[in-house]
């Protein structure tokens, strides 16, 4: 079960979310090539001291670091356990 759509950059380390879509059509291709495919679970692992970059685990398989501005273009739904 999931809540309303938010953006990835709003979540804190330790939280898991479900990719729902993208705000930026041009950047969405790059993000999908990195593994941010709608329906994929993403776990926020850690943030740098000033919040940029953000390190996430995609689908439980591998880690990726994103700029905060890139994370702000990923639409997600929080996962309610």
FIVEX-40794 format. One line per 4 residues: their letters; for each residue x, y, z of N, C-alpha, C. Coordinates in nm, 4 decimals. Each point is the difference from the previous one (the first is absolute). Example, Ala and Ser with C-alpha at 12.3 -4.5 7.8 and 13.67 -1.06 7.14 Angstrom:
<atoms>
AS	1.3190,-0.5690,0.7800,-0.0890,0.1190,0.0000,0.0900,0.1200,0.0000 | -0.0350,0.1050,-0.0720,0.0820,0.1190,0.0060,-0.0770,0.1090,0.0730
</atoms>
This chain:
<atoms>
XXXX	0.0839,-0.1172,0.0000,-0.0839,0.1172,0.0000,0.0887,0.1239,0.0000 | -0.0399,0.1067,-0.0699,0.0821,0.1200,-0.0071,-0.0852,0.1252,0.0108 | 0.0658,0.1109,0.0314,-0.0669,0.1281,0.0165,0.0059,0.0800,-0.1304 | -0.0375,0.1282,0.0095,0.0006,0.0905,-0.1151,0.1419,0.0202,-0.0530
XXXX	0.0085,0.0443,-0.1231,0.1286,0.0220,-0.0657,0.0739,0.1198,0.0607 | 0.1301,-0.0181,0.0241,0.0903,0.1037,0.0506,0.1240,-0.0015,-0.0885 | 0.1052,0.0723,0.0416,0.1263,-0.0055,-0.0738,0.1062,-0.0671,0.0875 | 0.0926,-0.0669,-0.0657,0.1026,-0.0791,0.0689,0.0822,0.0838,0.0972
XXXX	0.0293,0.1244,-0.0346,0.0857,0.0836,0.0838,-0.0634,0.0365,0.1344 | -0.1286,-0.0243,0.0185,-0.0689,0.0320,0.1259,0.0177,-0.1080,0.1069 | 0.0546,-0.1133,-0.0353,0.0088,-0.1120,0.0939,0.1363,-0.0048,0.0685 | 0.0035,-0.0666,0.1128,0.1201,-0.0070,0.0838,0.0646,-0.1382,-0.0072
XXXX	0.1278,-0.0073,0.0370,0.0671,-0.1300,0.0028,-0.0775,-0.1013,0.0846 | -0.0056,-0.1233,-0.0512,-0.0720,-0.1072,0.0666,-0.1388,-0.0248,-0.0565 | -0.0542,0.0978,-0.0735,-0.1333,-0.0153,-0.0568,0.0069,-0.0684,-0.1361 | -0.1034,-0.0763,-0.0322,-0.0112,-0.0648,-0.1306,-0.1211,0.0564,-0.0723
XXXX	0.0135,0.0154,-0.1311,-0.1068,0.0564,-0.0821,-0.0143,-0.0809,-0.1283 | -0.1078,0.0236,-0.0711,-0.0285,-0.0653,-0.1264,0.0027,0.1053,-0.1097 | 0.0808,-0.0194,-0.1039,0.0067,0.0966,-0.1101,-0.1342,0.0025,-0.0718 | -0.0520,0.1229,-0.0196,-0.1320,0.0175,-0.0611,0.0064,0.0718,-0.1343
XXXX	0.1055,0.0772,-0.0259,0.0108,0.0748,-0.1248,0.1072,0.1067,0.0120 | -0.0075,0.0988,-0.0901,0.1038,0.1038,-0.0060,-0.0617,0.1348,-0.0313 | 0.0671,0.1062,0.0458,-0.0429,0.1364,-0.0283,0.0686,0.0558,-0.1251 | 0.1206,-0.0476,-0.0287,0.0820,0.0522,-0.1096,0.0135,-0.1070,-0.1074
XXXX	-0.0613,0.0242,-0.1146,-0.0012,-0.1005,-0.1066,0.1396,-0.0319,-0.0527 | 0.0847,0.1018,-0.0153,0.1350,-0.0230,-0.0523,0.0850,-0.0800,0.0982 | -0.0068,0.0346,0.1265,0.0794,-0.0683,0.1022,-0.0538,-0.1398,0.0286 | -0.1277,-0.0223,-0.0276,-0.0609,-0.1300,0.0313,0.0682,-0.1154,-0.0735
XXXX	0.0461,0.0198,-0.1217,0.0683,-0.1059,-0.0744,0.1285,-0.0411,0.0713 | 0.0788,0.0983,0.0425,0.1242,-0.0285,0.0737,-0.0313,-0.0754,0.1291 | -0.1025,0.0466,0.0721,-0.0357,-0.0638,0.1263,-0.0497,-0.1428,-0.0206 | -0.0781,-0.0232,-0.1055,-0.0468,-0.1364,-0.0271,0.1157,-0.0907,-0.0384
XXXX	0.0980,0.0530,-0.0732,0.1185,-0.0790,-0.0332,0.0789,-0.0361,0.1256 | -0.0091,0.0843,0.1036,0.0682,-0.0263,0.1272,-0.0780,-0.0987,0.0869 | -0.1253,-0.0291,-0.0371,-0.0794,-0.0970,0.0751,-0.1254,0.0549,0.0646 | -0.0239,0.1296,-0.0119,-0.1202,0.0619,0.0591,-0.1197,-0.0226,-0.0917
XXXX	-0.0451,-0.1238,-0.0070,-0.1123,-0.0392,-0.0851,-0.1269,0.0013,0.0856 | -0.1095,0.0572,-0.0515,-0.1240,-0.0004,0.0788,-0.0332,-0.1402,0.0521 | -0.0344,-0.0061,0.1284,-0.0304,-0.1268,0.0646,0.1164,-0.0578,0.0781 | 0.1183,0.0581,-0.0140,0.1193,-0.0489,0.0693,0.0087,0.0590,0.1405
XXXX	0.0410,-0.0819,0.0952,0.0196,0.0464,0.1375,0.1378,0.0637,0.0120 | 0.0041,0.1177,0.0621,0.1248,0.0726,0.0233,0.0109,0.0281,0.1494 | 0.1168,-0.0327,0.0577,0.0238,0.0280,0.1418,0.1017,0.1123,0.0111 | -0.0329,0.1024,0.0774,0.0923,0.1101,0.0221,0.0996,-0.0464,0.1063
XXXX	0.1277,-0.0077,-0.0384,0.1034,-0.0514,0.0904,0.0636,0.1093,0.0847 | 0.0455,0.1063,-0.0651,0.0660,0.1084,0.0734,0.0058,0.1264,-0.0845 | 0.0271,0.1119,0.0686,0.0161,0.1303,-0.0652,0.1325,0.0595,0.0435 | 0.0589,0.0801,-0.0866,0.1184,0.0761,0.0379,-0.0419,0.1066,0.1020
XXXX	0.0936,0.0586,0.0729,-0.0347,0.0959,0.1048,-0.0957,0.1122,-0.0406 | 0.0103,0.0519,-0.1202,-0.0897,0.1074,-0.0422,-0.1115,-0.0521,-0.0902 | -0.0218,-0.1325,0.0009,-0.1113,-0.0597,-0.0728,0.0276,-0.0352,-0.1442 | 0.1191,0.0245,-0.0483,0.0308,-0.0292,-0.1397,0.1411,-0.0562,-0.0072
XXXX	0.0212,-0.1169,-0.0563,-0.0964,-0.0883,-0.0651,-0.0753,-0.0890,0.0997 | -0.0942,-0.0735,-0.0568,-0.0798,-0.0967,0.0739,0.0362,-0.1377,-0.0536 | 0.0280,-0.0953,0.0881,0.0333,-0.1365,-0.0413,-0.1228,-0.0879,0.0223 | -0.0413,-0.0720,-0.1041,-0.1178,-0.0870,0.0087,0.0340,-0.1392,-0.0513
XXXX	-0.0767,-0.0986,0.0444,0.0102,-0.1355,-0.0523,-0.1229,-0.0246,-0.0862 | 0.0222,-0.0441,-0.1225,-0.1086,-0.0224,-0.0953,-0.0303,-0.1491,-0.0074 | -0.1248,-0.0343,0.0270,-0.0435,-0.1390,-0.0101,0.0772,-0.0975,0.0857 | 0.0692,0.0502,0.1019,0.0771,-0.0870,0.0877,0.1283,-0.0522,-0.0622
XXXX	0.0305,0.0427,-0.1239,0.1141,-0.0558,-0.0727,0.1262,0.0849,0.0023 | -0.0138,0.1318,-0.0202,0.1200,0.0818,-0.0080,-0.0264,0.1421,0.0453 | 0.1092,0.0701,0.0335,-0.0101,0.1360,0.0514,0.0345,0.1020,-0.1067 | -0.0700,0.1128,0.0078,0.0197,0.1107,-0.0931,-0.0006,0.1287,0.0815
XXXX	0.0839,0.0953,-0.0380,-0.0022,0.1325,0.0619,-0.0630,0.0982,-0.0979 | -0.0878,0.0844,0.0525,-0.0707,0.1001,-0.0808,0.0182,0.1384,0.0598 | 0.0053,0.1000,-0.0864,-0.0079,0.1372,0.0486,-0.1400,0.0206,0.0568 | -0.0121,0.0902,0.0939,-0.1304,0.0320,0.0583,-0.0958,0.0494,-0.1094
XXXX	0.0517,0.0757,-0.0963,-0.0846,0.0506,-0.1095,-0.0516,-0.1132,-0.0885 | 0.0789,-0.1057,-0.0177,-0.0456,-0.1164,-0.0769,-0.1046,-0.0779,0.0799 | 0.0241,-0.0167,0.1301,-0.0946,-0.0712,0.0852,-0.1348,0.0728,0.0047 | 0.0027,0.1312,-0.0156,-0.1237,0.0793,0.0036,-0.0867,-0.0212,-0.1248
XXXX	0.0527,-0.0676,-0.1015,-0.0791,-0.0256,-0.1211,-0.0625,-0.1390,-0.0013 | 0.0331,-0.0836,0.1007,-0.0534,-0.1365,0.0072,-0.1258,-0.0009,0.0865 | -0.1125,-0.0317,-0.0599,-0.1270,-0.0094,0.0736,-0.0078,-0.1366,0.0642 | -0.0319,-0.0038,0.1279,-0.0035,-0.1265,0.0740,-0.1217,-0.0054,0.0912
XXXX	-0.0285,-0.1208,0.0452,-0.1035,-0.0225,0.1013,0.0673,-0.0682,0.1172 | -0.0278,0.0482,0.1209,0.0586,-0.0656,0.1171,-0.0676,-0.1348,0.0191 | 0.0759,-0.0926,0.0522,-0.0498,-0.1348,0.0216,-0.0411,-0.0105,0.1452 | -0.1254,-0.0372,0.0231,-0.0509,-0.0176,0.1352,0.0091,-0.1494,0.0328
X	0.0733,-0.0300,0.1054,0.0200,-0.1403,0.0377,-0.1018,-0.0428,0.1012
</atoms>
